[in-house]
Amino acid sequence: MLTITLCLFLAGIAMGAAFACVWAWGVRSGQFRNLEETKSQVFWPDLAPDPKAPPTQDELRPQPKGNA
């Protein structure tokens, strides 16, 4: 029983150290900058298109009113 507990404890320590290394790499390489823009690109690409993009021809064309 002690062997299993020790193995699980060491595995947890190793996973924590691996996470710390990945987190440190992300911070140093700038992966955590401007998260709001990244969120909109990943989760809402179709619902919230790029506001800086020029309007397309369909957006510029007047839309018909009524049942046309």
PQR file with spaces between the fields and no chain letter, atoms N, CA, C, O and H, PARSE charges and radii, in Angstrom:
ATOM       1  N    MET     1       0.826   -1.184    0.000 -0.4000 1.5000
ATOM       2  CA   MET     1       0.000    0.000    0.000 -0.0000 2.0000
ATOM       3  C    MET     1       0.875    1.254    0.000  0.5500 1.7000
ATOM       4  O    MET     1       0.547    2.236   -0.666 -0.5500 1.4000
ATOM       5  N    LEU     2       1.963    1.229    0.726 -0.4000 1.5000
ATOM       6  CA   LEU     2       2.859    2.380    0.779 -0.0000 2.0000
ATOM       7  C    LEU     2       3.519    2.623   -0.575  0.5500 1.7000
ATOM       8  O    LEU     2       3.766    3.771   -0.943 -0.5500 1.4000
ATOM       9  H    LEU     2       2.229    0.432    1.267  0.4000 1.0000
ATOM      10  N    THR     3       3.803    1.561   -1.317 -0.4000 1.5000
ATOM      11  CA   THR     3       4.446    1.701   -2.620 -0.0000 2.0000
ATOM      12  C    THR     3       3.532    2.426   -3.604  0.5500 1.7000
ATOM      13  O    THR     3       3.975    3.308   -4.340 -0.5500 1.4000
ATOM      14  H    THR     3       3.602    0.628   -1.018  0.4000 1.0000
ATOM      15  N    ILE     4       2.253    2.047   -3.613 -0.4000 1.5000
ATOM      16  CA   ILE     4       1.300    2.695   -4.509 -0.0000 2.0000
ATOM      17  C    ILE     4       1.146    4.169   -4.145  0.5500 1.7000
ATOM      18  O    ILE     4       1.114    5.029   -5.025 -0.5500 1.4000
ATOM      19  H    ILE     4       1.893    1.331   -3.015  0.4000 1.0000
ATOM      20  N    THR     5       1.051    4.455   -2.867 -0.4000 1.5000
ATOM      21  CA   THR     5       0.908    5.844   -2.415 -0.0000 2.0000
ATOM      22  C    THR     5       2.124    6.670   -2.811  0.5500 1.7000
ATOM      23  O    THR     5       1.987    7.804   -3.270 -0.5500 1.4000
ATOM      24  H    THR     5       1.077    3.756   -2.152  0.4000 1.0000
ATOM      25  N    LEU     6       3.290    6.113   -2.635 -0.4000 1.5000
ATOM      26  CA   LEU     6       4.521    6.821   -2.999 -0.0000 2.0000
ATOM      27  C    LEU     6       4.592    7.055   -4.509  0.5500 1.7000
ATOM      28  O    LEU     6       4.987    8.135   -4.948 -0.5500 1.4000
ATOM      29  H    LEU     6       3.401    5.192   -2.262  0.4000 1.0000
ATOM      30  N    CYS     7       4.212    6.053   -5.307 -0.4000 1.5000
ATOM      31  CA   CYS     7       4.212    6.216   -6.768 -0.0000 2.0000
ATOM      32  C    CYS     7       3.230    7.303   -7.190  0.5500 1.7000
ATOM      33  O    CYS     7       3.558    8.133   -8.038 -0.5500 1.4000
ATOM      34  H    CYS     7       3.891    5.176   -4.950  0.4000 1.0000
ATOM      35  N    LEU     8       2.027    7.312   -6.608 -0.4000 1.5000
ATOM      36  CA   LEU     8       1.047    8.332   -6.945 -0.0000 2.0000
ATOM      37  C    LEU     8       1.515    9.721   -6.516  0.5500 1.7000
ATOM      38  O    LEU     8       1.292   10.702   -7.225 -0.5500 1.4000
ATOM      39  H    LEU     8       1.761    6.638   -5.918  0.4000 1.0000
ATOM      40  N    PHE     9       2.158    9.799   -5.369 -0.4000 1.5000
ATOM      41  CA   PHE     9       2.684   11.089   -4.910 -0.0000 2.0000
ATOM      42  C    PHE     9       3.758   11.599   -5.860  0.5500 1.7000
ATOM      43  O    PHE     9       3.750   12.777   -6.217 -0.5500 1.4000
ATOM      44  H    PHE     9       2.339    9.002   -4.793  0.4000 1.0000
ATOM      45  N    LEU    10       4.667   10.752   -6.269 -0.4000 1.5000
ATOM      46  CA   LEU    10       5.717   11.153   -7.198 -0.0000 2.0000
ATOM      47  C    LEU    10       5.149   11.515   -8.575  0.5500 1.7000
ATOM      48  O    LEU    10       5.641   12.437   -9.225 -0.5500 1.4000
ATOM      49  H    LEU    10       4.673    9.795   -5.979  0.4000 1.0000
ATOM      50  N    ALA    11       4.122   10.796   -9.016 -0.4000 1.5000
ATOM      51  CA   ALA    11       3.489   11.128  -10.292 -0.0000 2.0000
ATOM      52  C    ALA    11       2.837   12.508  -10.208  0.5500 1.7000
ATOM      53  O    ALA    11       2.913   13.286  -11.159 -0.5500 1.4000
ATOM      54  H    ALA    11       3.722   10.047   -8.488  0.4000 1.0000
ATOM      55  N    GLY    12       2.205   12.816   -9.088 -0.4000 1.5000
ATOM      56  CA   GLY    12       1.599   14.134   -8.905 -0.0000 2.0000
ATOM      57  C    GLY    12       2.641   15.239   -8.896  0.5500 1.7000
ATOM      58  O    GLY    12       2.431   16.295   -9.492 -0.5500 1.4000
ATOM      59  H    GLY    12       2.143   12.184   -8.315  0.4000 1.0000
ATOM      60  N    ILE    13       3.747   15.009   -8.235 -0.4000 1.5000
ATOM      61  CA   ILE    13       4.837   15.987   -8.223 -0.0000 2.0000
ATOM      62  C    ILE    13       5.386   16.186   -9.632  0.5500 1.7000
ATOM      63  O    ILE    13       5.668   17.317  -10.030 -0.5500 1.4000
ATOM      64  H    ILE    13       3.918   14.151   -7.750  0.4000 1.0000
ATOM      65  N    ALA    14       5.541   15.098  -10.393 -0.4000 1.5000
ATOM      66  CA   ALA    14       6.055   15.203  -11.768 -0.0000 2.0000
ATOM      67  C    ALA    14       5.075   15.974  -12.656  0.5500 1.7000
ATOM      68  O    ALA    14       5.498   16.797  -13.469 -0.5500 1.4000
ATOM      69  H    ALA    14       5.312   14.180  -10.069  0.4000 1.0000
ATOM      70  N    MET    15       3.777   15.718  -12.508 -0.4000 1.5000
ATOM      71  CA   MET    15       2.798   16.458  -13.314 -0.0000 2.0000
ATOM      72  C    MET    15       2.778   17.936  -12.937  0.5500 1.7000
ATOM      73  O    MET    15       2.638   18.792  -13.811 -0.5500 1.4000
ATOM      74  H    MET    15       3.434   15.051  -11.847  0.4000 1.0000
ATOM      75  N    GLY    16       2.916   18.246  -11.657 -0.4000 1.5000
ATOM      76  CA   GLY    16       2.978   19.636  -11.232 -0.0000 2.0000
ATOM      77  C    GLY    16       4.201   20.337  -11.796  0.5500 1.7000
ATOM      78  O    GLY    16       4.114   21.486  -12.228 -0.5500 1.4000
ATOM      79  H    GLY    16       3.030   17.550  -10.947  0.4000 1.0000
ATOM      80  N    ALA    17       5.339   19.655  -11.796 -0.4000 1.5000
ATOM      81  CA   ALA    17       6.560   20.245  -12.366 -0.0000 2.0000
ATOM      82  C    ALA    17       6.423   20.443  -13.875  0.5500 1.7000
ATOM      83  O    ALA    17       6.894   21.443  -14.417 -0.5500 1.4000
ATOM      84  H    ALA    17       5.410   18.721  -11.446  0.4000 1.0000
ATOM      85  N    ALA    18       5.780   19.492  -14.551 -0.4000 1.5000
ATOM      86  CA   ALA    18       5.566   19.635  -15.993 -0.0000 2.0000
ATOM      87  C    ALA    18       4.658   20.830  -16.272  0.5500 1.7000
ATOM      88  O    ALA    18       4.925   21.605  -17.190 -0.5500 1.4000
ATOM      89  H    ALA    18       5.397   18.680  -14.110  0.4000 1.0000
ATOM      90  N    PHE    19       3.593   20.987  -15.495 -0.4000 1.5000
ATOM      91  CA   PHE    19       2.703   22.128  -15.672 -0.0000 2.0000
ATOM      92  C    PHE    19       3.451   23.430  -15.436  0.5500 1.7000
ATOM      93  O    PHE    19       3.275   24.388  -16.188 -0.5500 1.4000
ATOM      94  H    PHE    19       3.376   20.357  -14.749  0.4000 1.0000
ATOM      95  N    ALA    20       4.280   23.479  -14.405 -0.4000 1.5000
ATOM      96  CA   ALA    20       5.043   24.691  -14.111 -0.0000 2.0000
ATOM      97  C    ALA    20       5.978   25.043  -15.265  0.5500 1.7000
ATOM      98  O    ALA    20       6.151   26.219  -15.584 -0.5500 1.4000
ATOM      99  H    ALA    20       4.423   22.701  -13.794  0.4000 1.0000
ATOM     100  N    CYS    21       6.574   24.046  -15.883 -0.4000 1.5000
ATOM     101  CA   CYS    21       7.455   24.306  -17.027 -0.0000 2.0000
ATOM     102  C    CYS    21       6.671   24.833  -18.221  0.5500 1.7000
ATOM     103  O    CYS    21       7.119   25.764  -18.891 -0.5500 1.4000
ATOM     104  H    CYS    21       6.433   23.091  -15.624  0.4000 1.0000
ATOM     105  N    VAL    22       5.503   24.249  -18.498 -0.4000 1.5000
ATOM     106  CA   VAL    22       4.673   24.715  -19.619 -0.0000 2.0000
ATOM     107  C    VAL    22       4.181   26.130  -19.345  0.5500 1.7000
ATOM     108  O    VAL    22       4.173   26.965  -20.248 -0.5500 1.4000
ATOM     109  H    VAL    22       5.139   23.493  -17.955  0.4000 1.0000
ATOM     110  N    TRP    23       3.776   26.405  -18.129 -0.4000 1.5000
ATOM     111  CA   TRP    23       3.306   27.743  -17.775 -0.0000 2.0000
ATOM     112  C    TRP    23       4.438   28.769  -17.903  0.5500 1.7000
ATOM     113  O    TRP    23       4.227   29.858  -18.437 -0.5500 1.4000
ATOM     114  H    TRP    23       3.782   25.726  -17.394  0.4000 1.0000
ATOM     115  N    ALA    24       5.620   28.434  -17.423 -0.4000 1.5000
ATOM     116  CA   ALA    24       6.761   29.343  -17.533 -0.0000 2.0000
ATOM     117  C    ALA    24       7.107   29.596  -19.000  0.5500 1.7000
ATOM     118  O    ALA    24       7.417   30.729  -19.370 -0.5500 1.4000
ATOM     119  H    ALA    24       5.792   27.549  -16.990  0.4000 1.0000
ATOM     120  N    TRP    25       7.060   28.558  -19.841 -0.4000 1.5000
ATOM     121  CA   TRP    25       7.298   28.748  -21.267 -0.0000 2.0000
ATOM     122  C    TRP    25       6.255   29.690  -21.865  0.5500 1.7000
ATOM     123  O    TRP    25       6.600   30.573  -22.651 -0.5500 1.4000
ATOM     124  H    TRP    25       6.809   27.638  -19.540  0.4000 1.0000
ATOM     125  N    GLY    26       4.997   29.514  -21.505 -0.4000 1.5000
ATOM     126  CA   GLY    26       3.939   30.360  -22.038 -0.0000 2.0000
ATOM     127  C    GLY    26       4.097   31.815  -21.639  0.5500 1.7000
ATOM     128  O    GLY    26       3.875   32.709  -22.455 -0.5500 1.4000
ATOM     129  H    GLY    26       4.717   28.797  -20.867  0.4000 1.0000
ATOM     130  N    VAL    27       4.473   32.058  -20.413 -0.4000 1.5000
ATOM     131  CA   VAL    27       4.665   33.431  -19.948 -0.0000 2.0000
ATOM     132  C    VAL    27       5.864   34.068  -20.640  0.5500 1.7000
ATOM     133  O    VAL    27       5.793   35.215  -21.081 -0.5500 1.4000
ATOM     134  H    VAL    27       4.654   31.331  -19.751  0.4000 1.0000
ATOM     135  N    ARG    28       6.947   33.337  -20.734 -0.4000 1.5000
ATOM     136  CA   ARG    28       8.161   33.903  -21.333 -0.0000 2.0000
ATOM     137  C    ARG    28       8.019   34.138  -22.834  0.5500 1.7000
ATOM     138  O    ARG    28       8.624   35.064  -23.374 -0.5500 1.4000
ATOM     139  H    ARG    28       7.005   32.406  -20.376  0.4000 1.0000
ATOM     140  N    SER    29       7.223   33.305  -23.514 -0.4000 1.5000
ATOM     141  CA   SER    29       7.084   33.461  -24.958 -0.0000 2.0000
ATOM     142  C    SER    29       5.928   34.367  -25.345  0.5500 1.7000
ATOM     143  O    SER    29       5.717   34.614  -26.533 -0.5500 1.4000
ATOM     144  H    SER    29       6.731   32.553  -23.076  0.4000 1.0000
ATOM     145  N    GLY    30       5.175   34.869  -24.377 -0.4000 1.5000
ATOM     146  CA   GLY    30       4.097   35.808  -24.665 -0.0000 2.0000
ATOM     147  C    GLY    30       2.790   35.167  -25.069  0.5500 1.7000
ATOM     148  O    GLY    30       1.958   35.824  -25.694 -0.5500 1.4000
ATOM     149  H    GLY    30       5.346   34.668  -23.412  0.4000 1.0000
ATOM     150  N    GLN    31       2.582   33.917  -24.737 -0.4000 1.5000
ATOM     151  CA   GLN    31       1.345   33.226  -25.116 -0.0000 2.0000
ATOM     152  C    GLN    31       0.135   33.740  -24.347  0.5500 1.7000
ATOM     153  O    GLN    31      -0.995   33.506  -24.777 -0.5500 1.4000
ATOM     154  H    GLN    31       3.259   33.383  -24.229  0.4000 1.0000
ATOM     155  N    PHE    32       0.325   34.428  -23.233 -0.4000 1.5000
ATOM     156  CA   PHE    32      -0.788   34.879  -22.408 -0.0000 2.0000
ATOM     157  C    PHE    32      -1.076   36.362  -22.589  0.5500 1.7000
ATOM     158  O    PHE    32      -1.740   36.962  -21.744 -0.5500 1.4000
ATOM     159  H    PHE    32       1.243   34.618  -22.883  0.4000 1.0000
ATOM     160  N    ARG    33      -0.601   36.961  -23.654 -0.4000 1.5000
ATOM     161  CA   ARG    33      -0.895   38.375  -23.916 -0.0000 2.0000
ATOM     162  C    ARG    33      -2.156   38.477  -24.761  0.5500 1.7000
ATOM     163  O    ARG    33      -2.374   37.653  -25.650 -0.5500 1.4000
ATOM     164  H    ARG    33      -0.062   36.474  -24.341  0.4000 1.0000
ATOM     165  N    ASN    34      -2.975   39.466  -24.498 -0.4000 1.5000
ATOM     166  CA   ASN    34      -4.185   39.777  -25.261 -0.0000 2.0000
ATOM     167  C    ASN    34      -5.104   38.558  -25.385  0.5500 1.7000
ATOM     168  O    ASN    34      -5.421   38.116  -26.489 -0.5500 1.4000
ATOM     169  H    ASN    34      -2.797   40.135  -23.776  0.4000 1.0000
ATOM     170  N    LEU    35      -5.521   38.030  -24.250 -0.4000 1.5000
ATOM     171  CA   LEU    35      -6.351   36.829  -24.248 -0.0000 2.0000
ATOM     172  C    LEU    35      -7.752   37.082  -24.781  0.5500 1.7000
ATOM     173  O    LEU    35      -8.365   36.171  -25.338 -0.5500 1.4000
ATOM     174  H    LEU    35      -5.264   38.389  -23.353  0.4000 1.0000
ATOM     175  N    GLU    36      -8.278   38.294  -24.628 -0.4000 1.5000
ATOM     176  CA   GLU    36      -9.623   38.578  -25.110 -0.0000 2.0000
ATOM     177  C    GLU    36      -9.703   38.467  -26.633  0.5500 1.7000
ATOM     178  O    GLU    36     -10.679   37.930  -27.156 -0.5500 1.4000
ATOM     179  H    GLU    36      -7.780   39.034  -24.176  0.4000 1.0000
ATOM     180  N    GLU    37      -8.706   38.960  -27.344 -0.4000 1.5000
ATOM     181  CA   GLU    37      -8.706   38.848  -28.799 -0.0000 2.0000
ATOM     182  C    GLU    37      -8.589   37.389  -29.223  0.5500 1.7000
ATOM     183  O    GLU    37      -9.258   36.956  -30.161 -0.5500 1.4000
ATOM     184  H    GLU    37      -7.913   39.397  -26.919  0.4000 1.0000
ATOM     185  N    THR    38      -7.754   36.645  -28.542 -0.4000 1.5000
ATOM     186  CA   THR    38      -7.603   35.232  -28.857 -0.0000 2.0000
ATOM     187  C    THR    38      -8.898   34.488  -28.608  0.5500 1.7000
ATOM     188  O    THR    38      -9.283   33.623  -29.396 -0.5500 1.4000
ATOM     189  H    THR    38      -7.211   36.997  -27.780  0.4000 1.0000
ATOM     190  N    LYS    39      -9.573   34.817  -27.516 -0.4000 1.5000
ATOM     191  CA   LYS    39     -10.845   34.171  -27.210 -0.0000 2.0000
ATOM     192  C    LYS    39     -11.858   34.409  -28.326  0.5500 1.7000
ATOM     193  O    LYS    39     -12.560   33.482  -28.730 -0.5500 1.4000
ATOM     194  H    LYS    39      -9.260   35.519  -26.876  0.4000 1.0000
ATOM     195  N    SER    40     -11.939   35.628  -28.821 -0.4000 1.5000
ATOM     196  CA   SER    40     -12.908   35.912  -29.876 -0.0000 2.0000
ATOM     197  C    SER    40     -12.530   35.218  -31.175  0.5500 1.7000
ATOM     198  O    SER    40     -13.416   34.855  -31.948 -0.5500 1.4000
ATOM     199  H    SER    40     -11.368   36.380  -28.493  0.4000 1.0000
ATOM     200  N    GLN    41     -11.266   35.026  -31.434 -0.4000 1.5000
ATOM     201  CA   GLN    41     -10.841   34.329  -32.648 -0.0000 2.0000
ATOM     202  C    GLN    41     -11.124   32.833  -32.561  0.5500 1.7000
ATOM     203  O    GLN    41     -11.474   32.205  -33.560 -0.5500 1.4000
ATOM     204  H    GLN    41     -10.546   35.321  -30.806  0.4000 1.0000
ATOM     205  N    VAL    42     -10.971   32.264  -31.368 -0.4000 1.5000
ATOM     206  CA   VAL    42     -11.133   30.818  -31.220 -0.0000 2.0000
ATOM     207  C    VAL    42     -12.596   30.429  -31.054  0.5500 1.7000
ATOM     208  O    VAL    42     -13.073   29.510  -31.720 -0.5500 1.4000
ATOM     209  H    VAL    42     -10.686   32.774  -30.557  0.4000 1.0000
ATOM     210  N    PHE    43     -13.317   31.127  -30.166 -0.4000 1.5000
ATOM     211  CA   PHE    43     -14.665   30.701  -29.825 -0.0000 2.0000
ATOM     212  C    PHE    43     -15.754   31.326  -30.677  0.5500 1.7000
ATOM     213  O    PHE    43     -16.808   30.711  -30.837 -0.5500 1.4000
ATOM     214  H    PHE    43     -12.930   31.874  -29.625  0.4000 1.0000
ATOM     215  N    TRP    44     -15.556   32.513  -31.230 -0.4000 1.5000
ATOM     216  CA   TRP    44     -16.621   33.199  -31.953 -0.0000 2.0000
ATOM     217  C    TRP    44     -16.181   33.667  -33.340  0.5500 1.7000
ATOM     218  O    TRP    44     -16.442   34.824  -33.669 -0.5500 1.4000
ATOM     219  H    TRP    44     -14.699   33.012  -31.099  0.4000 1.0000
ATOM     220  N    PRO    45     -15.540   32.861  -34.166 -0.5600 1.5000
ATOM     221  CA   PRO    45     -15.066   33.376  -35.455  0.2800 2.0000
ATOM     222  C    PRO    45     -16.209   33.738  -36.407  0.5500 1.7000
ATOM     223  O    PRO    45     -16.074   34.683  -37.185 -0.5500 1.4000
ATOM     224  N    ASP    46     -17.328   33.012  -36.365 -0.4000 1.5000
ATOM     225  CA   ASP    46     -18.427   33.292  -37.281 -0.0000 2.0000
ATOM     226  C    ASP    46     -19.390   34.333  -36.722  0.5500 1.7000
ATOM     227  O    ASP    46     -19.958   35.126  -37.474 -0.5500 1.4000
ATOM     228  H    ASP    46     -17.437   32.244  -35.733  0.4000 1.0000
ATOM     229  N    LEU    47     -19.573   34.331  -35.414 -0.4000 1.5000
ATOM     230  CA   LEU    47     -20.526   35.250  -34.800 -0.0000 2.0000
ATOM     231  C    LEU    47     -19.957   36.654  -34.652  0.5500 1.7000
ATOM     232  O    LEU    47     -20.693   37.637  -34.749 -0.5500 1.4000
ATOM     233  H    LEU    47     -19.113   33.687  -34.803  0.4000 1.0000
ATOM     234  N    ALA    48     -18.679   36.752  -34.424 -0.4000 1.5000
ATOM     235  CA   ALA    48     -18.048   38.057  -34.233 -0.0000 2.0000
ATOM     236  C    ALA    48     -16.863   38.181  -35.191  0.5500 1.7000
ATOM     237  O    ALA    48     -15.719   37.968  -34.788 -0.5500 1.4000
ATOM     238  H    ALA    48     -18.082   35.953  -34.346  0.4000 1.0000
ATOM     239  N    PRO    49     -17.124   38.521  -36.451 -0.5600 1.5000
ATOM     240  CA   PRO    49     -16.006   38.652  -37.399  0.2800 2.0000
ATOM     241  C    PRO    49     -15.092   39.806  -37.019  0.5500 1.7000
ATOM     242  O    PRO    49     -15.436   40.644  -36.184 -0.5500 1.4000
ATOM     243  N    ASP    50     -13.965   39.833  -37.623 -0.4000 1.5000
ATOM     244  CA   ASP    50     -12.960   40.842  -37.320 -0.0000 2.0000
ATOM     245  C    ASP    50     -13.522   42.240  -37.581  0.5500 1.7000
ATOM     246  O    ASP    50     -13.899   42.541  -38.714 -0.5500 1.4000
ATOM     247  H    ASP    50     -13.686   39.153  -38.300  0.4000 1.0000
ATOM     248  N    PRO    51     -13.589   43.104  -36.556 -0.5600 1.5000
ATOM     249  CA   PRO    51     -14.154   44.442  -36.770  0.2800 2.0000
ATOM     250  C    PRO    51     -13.268   45.332  -37.626  0.5500 1.7000
ATOM     251  O    PRO    51     -13.737   46.345  -38.145 -0.5500 1.4000
ATOM     252  N    LYS    52     -12.010   44.981  -37.785 -0.4000 1.5000
ATOM     253  CA   LYS    52     -11.085   45.789  -38.579 -0.0000 2.0000
ATOM     254  C    LYS    52     -11.144   45.442  -40.063  0.5500 1.7000
ATOM     255  O    LYS    52     -10.556   46.144  -40.887 -0.5500 1.4000
ATOM     256  H    LYS    52     -11.629   44.158  -37.364  0.4000 1.0000
ATOM     257  N    ALA    53     -11.846   44.369  -40.410 -0.4000 1.5000
ATOM     258  CA   ALA    53     -11.914   43.941  -41.804 -0.0000 2.0000
ATOM     259  C    ALA    53     -12.801   44.899  -42.598  0.5500 1.7000
ATOM     260  O    ALA    53     -13.817   45.369  -42.086 -0.5500 1.4000
ATOM     261  H    ALA    53     -12.323   43.799  -39.742  0.4000 1.0000
ATOM     262  N    PRO    54     -12.429   45.190  -43.835 -0.5600 1.5000
ATOM     263  CA   PRO    54     -13.269   46.078  -44.655  0.2800 2.0000
ATOM     264  C    PRO    54     -14.595   45.393  -44.980  0.5500 1.7000
ATOM     265  O    PRO    54     -14.645   44.165  -45.055 -0.5500 1.4000
ATOM     266  N    PRO    55     -15.670   46.161  -45.173 -0.5600 1.5000
ATOM     267  CA   PRO    55     -16.964   45.552  -45.491  0.2800 2.0000
ATOM     268  C    PRO    55     -16.949   44.887  -46.857  0.5500 1.7000
ATOM     269  O    PRO    55     -16.273   45.347  -47.777 -0.5500 1.4000
ATOM     270  N    THR    56     -17.691   43.812  -46.978 -0.4000 1.5000
ATOM     271  CA   THR    56     -17.770   43.100  -48.251 -0.0000 2.0000
ATOM     272  C    THR    56     -18.805   43.774  -49.147  0.5500 1.7000
ATOM     273  O    THR    56     -19.534   44.661  -48.704 -0.5500 1.4000
ATOM     274  H    THR    56     -18.239   43.437  -46.230  0.4000 1.0000
ATOM     275  N    GLN    57     -18.863   43.349  -50.408 -0.4000 1.5000
ATOM     276  CA   GLN    57     -19.818   43.931  -51.350 -0.0000 2.0000
ATOM     277  C    GLN    57     -21.257   43.668  -50.917  0.5500 1.7000
ATOM     278  O    GLN    57     -22.125   44.519  -51.109 -0.5500 1.4000
ATOM     279  H    GLN    57     -18.271   42.628  -50.768  0.4000 1.0000
ATOM     280  N    ASP    58     -21.519   42.496  -50.334 -0.4000 1.5000
ATOM     281  CA   ASP    58     -22.869   42.181  -49.872 -0.0000 2.0000
ATOM     282  C    ASP    58     -23.296   43.105  -48.737  0.5500 1.7000
ATOM     283  O    ASP    58     -24.469   43.466  -48.636 -0.5500 1.4000
ATOM     284  H    ASP    58     -20.813   41.804  -50.179  0.4000 1.0000
ATOM     285  N    GLU    59     -22.359   43.484  -47.893 -0.4000 1.5000
ATOM     286  CA   GLU    59     -22.681   44.389  -46.786 -0.0000 2.0000
ATOM     287  C    GLU    59     -22.920   45.803  -47.284  0.5500 1.7000
ATOM     288  O    GLU    59     -23.694   46.542  -46.675 -0.5500 1.4000
ATOM     289  H    GLU    59     -21.406   43.191  -47.975  0.4000 1.0000
ATOM     290  N    LEU    60     -22.279   46.198  -48.370 -0.4000 1.5000
ATOM     291  CA   LEU    60     -22.434   47.543  -48.902 -0.0000 2.0000
ATOM     292  C    LEU    60     -23.701   47.694  -49.747  0.5500 1.7000
ATOM     293  O    LEU    60     -24.228   48.800  -49.862 -0.5500 1.4000
ATOM     294  H    LEU    60     -21.651   45.598  -48.865  0.4000 1.0000
ATOM     295  N    ARG    61     -24.194   46.612  -50.335 -0.4000 1.5000
ATOM     296  CA   ARG    61     -25.367   46.653  -51.213 -0.0000 2.0000
ATOM     297  C    ARG    61     -26.614   46.887  -50.365  0.5500 1.7000
ATOM     298  O    ARG    61     -26.777   46.236  -49.333 -0.5500 1.4000
ATOM     299  H    ARG    61     -23.765   45.713  -50.241  0.4000 1.0000
ATOM     300  N    PRO    62     -27.506   47.807  -50.775 -0.5600 1.5000
ATOM     301  CA   PRO    62     -28.724   48.025  -49.995  0.2800 2.0000
ATOM     302  C    PRO    62     -29.620   46.788  -49.998  0.5500 1.7000
ATOM     303  O    PRO    62     -29.765   46.118  -51.020 -0.5500 1.4000
ATOM     304  N    GLN    63     -30.212   46.496  -48.857 -0.4000 1.5000
ATOM     305  CA   GLN    63     -31.074   45.329  -48.740 -0.0000 2.0000
ATOM     306  C    GLN    63     -32.507   45.695  -49.093  0.5500 1.7000
ATOM     307  O    GLN    63     -32.988   46.759  -48.701 -0.5500 1.4000
ATOM     308  H    GLN    63     -30.094   47.040  -48.027  0.4000 1.0000
ATOM     309  N    PRO    64     -33.203   44.819  -49.837 -0.5600 1.5000
ATOM     310  CA   PRO    64     -34.600   45.116  -50.174  0.2800 2.0000
ATOM     311  C    PRO    64     -35.487   45.040  -48.936  0.5500 1.7000
ATOM     312  O    PRO    64     -35.223   44.278  -48.006 -0.5500 1.4000
ATOM     313  N    LYS    65     -36.538   45.843  -48.947 -0.4000 1.5000
ATOM     314  CA   LYS    65     -37.475   45.868  -47.831 -0.0000 2.0000
ATOM     315  C    LYS    65     -38.732   45.099  -48.216  0.5500 1.7000
ATOM     316  O    LYS    65     -39.055   44.990  -49.399 -0.5500 1.4000
ATOM     317  H    LYS    65     -36.752   46.463  -49.702  0.4000 1.0000
ATOM     318  N    GLY    66     -39.421   44.582  -47.255 -0.4000 1.5000
ATOM     319  CA   GLY    66     -40.675   43.883  -47.499 -0.0000 2.0000
ATOM     320  C    GLY    66     -40.451   42.428  -47.852  0.5500 1.7000
ATOM     321  O    GLY    66     -39.519   41.800  -47.348 -0.5500 1.4000
ATOM     322  H    GLY    66     -39.159   44.671  -46.294  0.4000 1.0000
ATOM     323  N    ASN    67     -41.294   41.887  -48.713 -0.4000 1.5000
ATOM     324  CA   ASN    67     -41.259   40.467  -49.091 -0.0000 2.0000
ATOM     325  C    ASN    67     -40.489   40.227  -50.379  0.5500 1.7000
ATOM     326  O    ASN    67     -40.699   39.199  -51.023 -0.5500 1.4000
ATOM     327  H    ASN    67     -42.051   42.397  -49.123  0.4000 1.0000
ATOM     328  N    ALA    68     -39.642   41.096  -50.762 -0.4000 1.5000
ATOM     329  CA   ALA    68     -38.912   40.966  -52.022 -0.0000 2.0000
ATOM     330  C    ALA    68     -37.883   39.893  -51.970  0.5500 1.7000
ATOM     331  O    ALA    68     -37.184   39.660  -52.956 -0.5500 1.4000
ATOM     332  H    ALA    68     -39.471   41.931  -50.239  0.4000 1.0000
